[in-house]
Amino acid sequence: MAKDGPDWDGLLKWSLAHSDGTRPPRNLSEEDRKWFMEAMQAQSVDVVKRMKEITLVMQTPEQVLEAQGVTSADIEDMLDELQEHVESIDMANDLHSIGGLVPLLGYLKNSHAGIRAKAAEVITTIVQNNQRSQQLVMEANGFEPLLSNFTSDPDITVRTKALGAISSLIRHNKPGIAAFRLANGYAALRDALGSESVRFQRKALNLIHYLLHENSSDCNVVSELGFPRIMMHLASSDDSEVREAALRGLLEVAQDKTSGGSDGLGEEDEKLKQLLQERIKGISLMSPEDLGAAREERHLVDSLWNACYNEPSSLRGEGLLVLPGDDAHPPDVASKHFEPPLRAWAANQEANRAPGTEKKEAAPLLLGYSPQQPETPHVQSSSSGGEDAGQRSTPR
């Protein structure tokens, strides 16, 4: 029985046979070229067509889907696929034009918590650094169900995903920030800080820091709502990201105090001093490895002490603010694994060439994986921005 689809094993063997690095490249015959293009096109997906098909499913009433045997897990898988498609800025903006944005927002009210959470996750991807999609979601009244899920959904995952979507929706979006303020969003953030979910706390703290950084006059609001006391409590959290995020929020309030904008930390000042002294003591007892990991926290503690008391913290005197190697470049442990194949080939050719020989040879055409190419490890980088640092870097 013949297999459906292209012969990928044959394609790989063909590619390797014509790119093993032992012979110069040859021109493809018309027959080979035609076969190669047909094999590739057979795997291509019409993204717009697939998004329209997904839109039709989202527009279908829930009871009809259940009657057809479609489960909530099937819907979540479908939303996973949609999220991959809208990673493209163009596809994210096209979702509304093909009628998919409104039913997606409708899924925020679905009876299944998994679907509500996944819908918020897709919306987060759509609006990240994308002013056009932010505007479309606001115009489609998408802010209201997100806020409702954030403040009152019984499922903590749904609440966390909704907060993430709100954070992406209102970033660099003045109408969104205004809507958040008018909807008493700061009070909702205060409640989120009291959650037992560390991830929920992180997202709330990161959004608070962003809002205060964008508009320091909001420091008056957070002070009146009792945020400094809550953030001081969280600055002693066992989670390092929560501690750092809480310290960043306190620093914003303290810096506004020094600029004469508000009463800042007010009656909480003595408690803050005690907190900072405890953090300094904890830092002084850290191992060298833990000190390296706490670099951001060390600087935040010192900056907060300086902002409140107009003097450097004792971390400076103890030599714990800037450690040897803090500003050094990280060791190069990966470059040798990423030596370009053509560069390696050229080096081998140079080494084998007889002295005085000037003859140049053509480099091989590498269409596939070279058997001589070493396997490269997967390398990831981390960001100090916490949960919300992973925004799209391409402005929309």
Helices and strands as residue ranges (DSSP letters): H 8-17, H 30-42, H 47-59, H 62-67, H 72-85, H 89-97, H 101-106, G 107-109, H 113-127, H 131-139, H 143-152, H 156-170, H 174-182, H 185-193, H 198-214, G 216-218, H 219-224, H 227-234, H 240-258, G 266-268, H 269-284, H 288-293, H 295-309, H 314-317, G 335-338, H 341-352, G 386-389
